[in-house]
Amino acid sequence: MPQNDQAREVQKVDVVDLDITNVAHGGVFVARHEGRVVFVPDTMPGERIRARVTDRKHDSFWRAETLEVLEASPERQQHVWSAASIDRAPDVRAGGAEFGHIRLPHQRELKRQVLADALQRMAKLESDVTVEPVGDETIDGTGWRTRVRLQVDRAGTFGPYAARSHTVVPVTDLPLATELVQETVPFGQSFPGAESIDVIATGTGAAHVIVNEPAVKRGKRTVRPRHRPMPIREVVGDREFQLDVRGFWQVHRRAAATLTEAVQSAVDEALFDPRAANLDLYGGVGLLAAALGDRFGSTLRITSVESDEAATDNAAENLAEWLGASVVTDRVERFVSRLAADSSATDRSRLRAATVILDPPRSGAGRPAVDALASLEPAQIVYVACDPVALARDVALFGGHGYELRTLRAFDLFPNTHHVEAVATLTR
């Protein structure tokens, strides 16, 4: 077919009917159209839908948006958030609750499939992991978000972005948020000139609205506004943590407690030496280092490493009761590479006896950090992951250094979204 005729033929394929066969990573689902893979959101396996193709940039796959459900799965429910419902046009369909049209138990099954598939494809491992619910949840998986970021458009109107766009969708409710967050959101107000607003409710019952100003250009540099620290407190069990209001803390109201217990359980006590050169990498304000301290006592030696200086300042306070705890402000891959290059024989021995807590960002640890860490030969690595594909990739990388996946648990810390949290233990 001549190139111009082929281009015209492609342009005709705007709206297509698709049979959804599988779930993919990232909150999208899989169909095929004339042999080509099509990724599409707002549906689920077993459905037949009508969709509009939105992206043909790739030869091997297209992206599309769901317009209408022709044959619904029995697992479909009315969306928990009307602003994200299939009844709305895709360009004004709020993002951030991409599984809200799926019954909660089936959401967990789909998340399990994504995690198991990633491990099989990337690490060649079979897994029977289940996705565990978090205690004290609502029946429809709402009311859990303690932190919400809302974008602001040029007119000052705020709301979430529409899925896969930068269009701000005004909303009148946020059902995934806790009651205190919803009460605090300044619905009806306008924030001209702002980039976004954060609404934060702490475990101590305090609530804050933070207005974020946009970055500015200074020559070739993009500079973010500087802010005065605003300390807040969070509570996990009987322990209190200090952090800055703009700092990282787990979003689900039960996440910090859930991960504390999961990490404590994931450590193999037979391999744990409290006086070894234990590490807490991407340590934030010290949540998981404190989890080890609470389990193994006052003799714990551990170094918590985090690149955010404000977080490490808080971690130093939060870990002060353990005399053997220290805090370092550094990039993890640089810190671990330096350890690998500079360690003495004595340090090497203490590192080989170490337990490492690894809690990287969504992108995972990556090859440089994994290679450097594995060269230290720690006794065990407890990996906390918020992205199943990054976890599977890093498990495969560790596998190349002789580490095997010993235990794996997964938690539904993000109901009505595609995200899932996992805690894995790797040993040599």
C-alpha positions as CSV (number, residue, x, y, z in Angstrom):
1,M,0.0,0.0,0.0
2,P,1.5,3.5,-0.8
3,Q,2.6,5.4,2.2
4,N,-0.1,8.1,1.9
5,D,-2.8,5.6,1.5
6,Q,-1.5,3.7,4.5
7,A,-1.5,6.9,6.6
8,R,-5.1,7.6,5.6
9,E,-6.1,4.0,6.5
10,V,-4.5,4.4,10.0
11,Q,-6.4,7.6,10.6
12,K,-9.7,5.8,10.0
13,V,-9.0,3.6,13.0
14,D,-10.1,6.0,15.6
15,V,-12.8,4.1,17.4
16,V,-12.5,0.4,17.8
17,D,-14.3,-2.4,19.7
18,L,-12.0,-4.4,21.8
19,D,-12.0,-7.6,23.9
20,I,-9.9,-7.2,27.0
21,T,-7.8,-10.2,27.8
22,N,-5.3,-9.3,30.4
23,V,-4.0,-6.8,33.0
24,A,-0.8,-4.9,32.5
25,H,1.4,-2.9,34.8
26,G,0.4,0.7,35.3
27,G,-3.3,0.5,35.7
28,V,-4.0,-0.4,32.0
29,F,-5.4,-3.5,30.4
30,V,-4.6,-5.5,27.3
31,A,-6.5,-6.0,24.0
32,R,-5.5,-6.8,20.5
33,H,-6.6,-5.1,17.3
34,E,-5.6,-6.8,14.0
35,G,-2.7,-8.4,15.8
36,R,-1.5,-5.2,17.5
37,V,-1.5,-4.9,21.3
38,V,-3.7,-2.1,22.6
39,F,-3.3,-0.8,26.1
40,V,-6.5,0.8,27.6
41,P,-7.6,1.9,31.0
42,D,-11.0,1.9,32.8
43,T,-11.9,-1.7,31.9
44,M,-10.8,-5.2,33.0
45,P,-10.3,-8.7,31.6
46,G,-13.4,-10.3,30.3
47,E,-15.0,-7.1,29.0
48,R,-15.8,-5.9,25.5
49,I,-15.5,-2.2,25.1
50,R,-15.6,0.6,22.6
51,A,-12.4,2.7,22.7
52,R,-10.7,5.6,20.9
53,V,-7.1,5.2,19.8
54,T,-5.1,8.0,21.2
55,D,-1.4,7.0,20.6
56,R,0.0,5.3,17.6
57,K,3.6,6.4,18.1
58,H,4.9,2.8,18.6
59,D,5.0,0.1,16.0
60,S,4.3,-2.7,18.4
61,F,1.4,-1.3,20.4
62,W,-1.3,1.5,20.6
63,R,-2.9,3.3,23.5
64,A,-6.6,3.9,23.7
65,E,-9.2,5.3,26.0
66,T,-12.4,3.6,27.0
67,L,-15.6,5.3,25.7
68,E,-18.2,2.7,26.4
69,V,-18.6,-0.8,28.0
70,L,-20.4,-3.1,25.6
71,E,-20.2,-6.2,27.7
72,A,-19.4,-5.8,31.4
73,S,-17.5,-8.1,33.7
74,P,-19.4,-9.4,36.7
75,E,-16.5,-7.8,38.7
76,R,-17.5,-4.3,37.6
77,Q,-19.1,-2.0,40.1
78,Q,-20.2,1.6,40.1
79,H,-17.1,3.6,40.5
80,V,-16.3,4.7,44.0
81,W,-15.6,8.2,42.8
82,S,-18.1,9.7,40.4
83,A,-15.5,12.1,39.1
84,A,-13.6,9.1,37.7
85,S,-16.6,7.2,36.3
86,I,-16.8,5.8,32.8
87,D,-19.9,8.0,32.5
88,R,-17.6,11.0,32.1
89,A,-15.7,11.9,29.0
90,P,-12.1,10.7,29.2
91,D,-10.7,14.2,29.1
92,V,-12.6,15.1,32.3
93,R,-12.3,11.7,34.0
94,A,-10.3,12.3,37.2
95,G,-7.1,10.2,37.6
96,G,-5.9,8.6,40.8
97,A,-8.5,5.9,41.3
98,E,-8.0,3.8,38.2
99,F,-9.2,0.5,39.8
100,G,-12.3,2.1,41.5
101,H,-14.7,0.4,39.0
102,I,-13.5,-3.1,40.1
103,R,-14.8,-4.9,43.1
104,L,-12.2,-4.8,45.8
105,P,-11.3,-8.5,46.1
106,H,-10.8,-8.7,42.3
107,Q,-8.6,-5.6,42.4
108,R,-6.2,-7.6,44.7
109,E,-6.3,-10.6,42.3
110,L,-5.3,-8.3,39.4
111,K,-2.5,-6.8,41.5
112,R,-1.3,-10.3,42.4
113,Q,-1.3,-11.2,38.7
114,V,0.9,-8.2,37.8
115,L,3.4,-8.9,40.6
116,A,3.6,-12.7,39.8
117,D,3.9,-12.0,36.1
118,A,6.7,-9.5,36.7
119,L,8.6,-11.9,38.8
120,Q,8.2,-14.7,36.2
121,R,9.2,-12.6,33.2
122,M,12.1,-10.7,34.8
123,A,13.5,-12.9,37.5
124,K,12.2,-16.3,36.2
125,L,10.6,-17.0,39.6
126,E,7.2,-18.5,40.2
127,S,5.2,-16.9,43.1
128,D,2.1,-17.8,45.0
129,V,2.0,-14.5,46.7
130,T,-1.4,-13.0,47.7
131,V,-2.2,-9.3,48.2
132,E,-3.2,-8.9,51.8
133,P,-5.8,-6.3,52.9
134,V,-4.8,-3.8,55.6
135,G,-6.7,-4.0,58.9
136,D,-9.6,-1.7,59.7
137,E,-10.4,-0.9,56.0
138,T,-13.7,0.3,54.7
139,I,-15.8,-2.2,52.7
140,D,-15.2,-0.3,49.5
141,G,-11.5,0.6,50.0
142,T,-12.1,4.3,50.5
143,G,-11.1,6.7,53.3
144,W,-7.5,5.8,53.6
145,R,-5.4,8.7,52.0
146,T,-3.8,11.0,54.6
147,R,-2.0,13.0,52.0
148,V,-3.5,14.4,48.8
149,R,-1.8,16.6,46.1
150,L,-4.2,18.6,44.0
151,Q,-3.0,20.5,40.9
152,V,-3.9,24.1,40.1
153,D,-4.6,25.5,36.7
154,R,-4.0,29.0,35.3
155,A,-7.4,30.2,36.6
156,G,-6.6,29.0,40.1
157,T,-9.0,26.1,40.0
158,F,-7.6,23.0,41.8
159,G,-8.3,19.3,41.4
160,P,-6.6,16.1,40.2
161,Y,-5.3,15.7,36.7
162,A,-7.3,13.8,34.3
163,A,-5.7,10.4,33.7
164,R,-2.6,10.6,31.5
165,S,-2.9,14.4,31.0
166,H,-2.2,17.8,32.6
167,T,-5.9,18.8,32.5
168,V,-7.1,19.8,36.0
169,V,-10.5,18.3,36.8
170,P,-12.4,20.3,39.4
171,V,-14.0,18.0,42.0
172,T,-16.3,18.3,45.0
173,D,-15.2,15.2,46.9
174,L,-12.2,12.9,47.4
175,P,-13.5,9.6,48.6
176,L,-10.1,7.9,48.9
177,A,-9.1,10.5,51.5
178,T,-9.7,10.2,55.2
179,E,-12.5,12.2,56.7
180,L,-10.1,14.7,58.2
181,V,-8.5,15.4,54.8
182,Q,-11.9,15.8,53.1
183,E,-13.0,18.2,55.8
184,T,-9.7,20.2,55.3
185,V,-9.7,20.5,51.5
186,P,-10.7,24.1,50.6
187,F,-13.4,23.2,48.2
188,G,-14.7,26.3,46.4
189,Q,-11.6,28.4,46.9
190,S,-9.2,29.5,44.2
191,F,-5.4,29.6,44.2
192,P,-4.2,31.7,41.3
193,G,-0.5,31.5,40.7
194,A,0.0,28.3,42.6
195,E,1.3,25.1,41.1
196,S,-0.5,22.7,43.4
197,I,-1.8,22.3,47.0
198,D,-1.1,19.5,49.4
199,V,-3.7,18.5,52.1
200,I,-2.2,16.6,54.9
201,A,-3.8,15.0,58.0
202,T,-1.4,13.5,60.6
203,G,-2.0,10.6,62.9
204,T,-2.1,13.1,65.8
205,G,-5.3,14.7,64.4
206,A,-3.6,17.9,62.9
207,A,-4.5,19.0,59.4
208,H,-2.6,21.3,57.0
209,V,-3.1,22.9,53.6
210,I,0.2,23.6,51.9
211,V,0.2,25.9,48.8
212,N,3.1,25.1,46.4
213,E,4.5,27.8,44.3
214,P,5.8,27.0,40.8
215,A,9.5,26.8,40.1
216,V,11.2,29.8,38.4
217,K,13.8,30.0,35.7
218,R,17.1,31.7,36.7
219,G,19.2,31.7,33.6
220,K,19.6,28.1,32.6
221,R,18.6,26.8,36.1
222,T,15.1,25.9,37.3
223,V,14.8,26.9,41.0
224,R,12.2,25.6,43.4
225,P,11.1,28.0,46.1
226,R,12.7,27.5,49.5
227,H,10.4,26.9,52.5
228,R,10.7,27.2,56.2
229,P,10.6,23.8,57.9
230,M,7.2,23.0,59.5
231,P,7.6,20.1,61.9
232,I,4.7,17.7,62.3
233,R,4.4,14.4,64.2
234,E,3.2,11.0,63.2
235,V,2.6,8.1,65.6
236,V,3.2,4.4,64.9
237,G,2.1,2.2,67.8
238,D,3.7,3.8,70.9
239,R,6.4,5.5,68.9
240,E,6.3,9.1,67.7
241,F,8.2,10.4,64.6
242,Q,9.0,14.0,63.7
243,L,9.2,15.1,60.1
244,D,8.6,18.1,58.0
245,V,5.1,18.7,56.6
246,R,6.5,18.6,53.1
247,G,8.6,15.4,53.8
248,F,7.8,11.9,52.8
249,W,5.5,9.8,54.9
250,Q,3.4,6.7,54.0
251,V,0.0,7.8,52.5
252,H,-2.3,5.1,53.8
253,R,-3.4,5.8,57.4
254,R,-2.3,2.2,58.3
255,A,0.7,1.9,56.1
256,A,3.5,2.8,58.5
257,A,2.2,0.4,61.1
258,T,1.7,-2.3,58.5
259,L,5.2,-1.9,57.0
260,T,6.8,-1.8,60.5
261,E,5.3,-5.2,61.3
262,A,6.1,-6.6,57.9
263,V,9.8,-5.6,58.0
264,Q,10.1,-6.9,61.6
265,S,8.7,-10.2,60.4
266,A,10.7,-10.4,57.2
267,V,14.1,-10.3,59.1
268,D,15.5,-13.8,59.7
269,E,16.5,-13.7,63.3
270,A,19.0,-16.5,62.8
271,L,20.9,-14.2,60.3
272,F,20.5,-11.0,62.3
273,D,23.5,-9.6,64.2
274,P,22.6,-6.4,66.1
275,R,26.2,-5.4,66.3
276,A,26.9,-5.8,62.6
277,A,27.1,-2.9,60.1
278,N,23.4,-2.9,59.5
279,L,22.0,-0.5,56.9
280,D,18.8,1.3,56.3
281,L,19.0,2.6,52.7
282,Y,16.6,5.3,51.4
283,G,15.8,5.6,55.1
284,G,13.7,8.7,55.1
285,V,12.9,9.8,58.7
286,G,13.9,6.5,60.2
287,L,10.7,4.5,60.3
288,L,12.1,1.2,59.3
289,A,15.4,1.6,61.2
290,A,13.2,2.2,64.3
291,A,11.2,-1.0,63.4
292,L,14.5,-3.0,63.7
293,G,15.4,-1.2,66.9
294,D,12.0,-2.0,68.5
295,R,12.4,-5.7,67.6
296,F,16.0,-6.2,68.4
297,G,16.7,-3.8,71.3
298,S,19.0,-1.0,72.4
299,T,22.2,-2.7,71.2
300,L,21.3,-2.2,67.6
301,R,23.9,-0.7,65.3
302,I,22.5,0.7,62.1
303,T,23.3,3.5,59.6
304,S,20.4,5.2,57.9
305,V,21.1,6.7,54.5
306,E,18.9,9.3,52.8
307,S,19.6,12.0,50.3
308,D,17.1,14.5,51.7
309,E,18.9,16.6,54.3
310,A,15.7,17.6,56.0
311,A,14.7,13.9,56.4
312,T,18.0,12.9,57.8
313,D,17.9,15.8,60.3
314,N,14.6,14.3,61.5
315,A,15.9,10.8,61.4
316,A,18.7,11.7,63.8
317,E,16.1,12.9,66.3
318,N,13.8,9.9,65.7
319,L,16.6,7.4,66.2
320,A,18.4,9.1,69.1
321,E,17.5,6.5,71.7
322,W,19.7,3.9,69.9
323,L,23.3,4.9,70.7
324,G,24.5,2.7,67.8
325,A,22.3,4.4,65.2
326,S,23.8,7.0,62.9
327,V,22.4,9.0,60.0
328,V,24.1,9.9,56.7
329,T,22.9,12.4,54.1
330,D,24.0,10.9,50.8
331,R,22.8,9.3,47.6
332,V,22.5,5.6,48.3
333,E,24.3,4.4,45.2
334,R,27.2,6.7,46.0
335,F,27.3,5.7,49.7
336,V,27.3,2.0,49.0
337,S,29.9,2.3,46.2
338,R,32.1,4.1,48.6
339,L,31.7,1.4,51.2
340,A,32.5,-1.2,48.6
341,A,35.7,0.6,47.6
342,D,37.0,1.8,51.0
343,S,36.0,-0.9,53.5
344,S,38.8,-2.4,55.6
345,A,38.9,-6.1,56.4
346,T,37.1,-5.5,59.7
347,D,34.5,-3.4,58.1
348,R,34.0,-6.1,55.4
349,S,33.4,-8.7,58.1
350,R,30.8,-6.5,59.8
351,L,29.1,-5.8,56.5
352,R,28.9,-9.5,55.6
353,A,27.0,-10.0,58.9
354,A,24.7,-7.1,58.1
355,T,21.0,-6.9,57.6
356,V,20.1,-4.3,55.0
357,I,16.7,-2.6,54.7
358,L,16.2,-1.4,51.2
359,D,13.2,1.0,50.6
360,P,13.9,2.7,47.2
361,P,11.6,5.1,45.4
362,R,9.2,3.8,42.8
363,S,11.9,3.4,40.2
364,G,13.7,0.9,42.4
365,A,17.3,0.6,43.4
366,G,18.7,-0.1,39.9
367,R,21.9,-1.8,38.8
368,P,24.6,0.5,40.2
369,A,23.1,0.4,43.7
370,V,22.4,-3.4,43.5
371,D,25.9,-4.2,42.2
372,A,27.6,-2.2,44.9
373,L,25.4,-3.5,47.7
374,A,25.7,-7.1,46.6
375,S,29.5,-6.8,46.5
376,L,29.4,-6.2,50.3
377,E,27.8,-9.6,50.6
378,P,25.3,-8.7,53.5
379,A,23.7,-11.6,55.2
380,Q,20.2,-10.6,54.2
381,I,18.3,-7.8,52.4
382,V,14.8,-6.8,53.2
383,Y,13.4,-5.0,50.2
384,V,10.4,-2.8,50.5
385,A,8.9,-2.1,47.1
386,C,6.1,0.1,45.8
387,D,6.5,-1.0,42.2
388,P,6.3,-4.7,41.2
389,V,8.3,-4.3,38.0
390,A,11.1,-2.5,39.6
391,L,11.1,-5.1,42.4
392,A,11.2,-8.0,39.9
393,R,14.1,-6.3,38.0
394,D,16.1,-5.7,41.1
395,V,15.4,-9.3,42.4
396,A,16.8,-10.5,39.1
397,L,19.9,-8.3,39.5
398,F,20.5,-9.6,43.0
399,G,20.0,-13.1,41.7
400,G,23.0,-12.6,39.4
401,H,25.0,-12.0,42.6
402,G,23.8,-15.2,44.3
403,Y,20.9,-13.8,46.3
404,E,17.6,-15.8,46.3
405,L,14.1,-14.6,47.1
406,R,13.2,-16.3,50.4
407,T,10.0,-14.6,51.4
408,L,7.5,-12.3,49.8
409,R,4.4,-10.5,51.1
410,A,2.2,-8.0,49.3
411,F,-0.1,-5.4,50.8
412,D,-3.0,-3.4,49.4
413,L,-1.9,-0.1,50.7
414,F,-3.5,1.7,47.8
415,P,-7.1,0.4,47.3
416,N,-8.9,1.5,44.2
417,T,-5.6,2.2,42.4
418,H,-3.2,-0.1,40.6
419,H,-0.4,0.3,43.1
420,V,0.7,-2.5,45.4
421,E,3.4,-2.6,48.2
422,A,5.6,-5.7,48.6
423,V,8.2,-6.7,51.2
424,A,10.7,-9.3,50.1
425,T,13.6,-11.0,51.9
426,L,16.7,-12.0,49.9
427,T,19.6,-14.1,51.2
428,R,22.7,-15.8,49.7
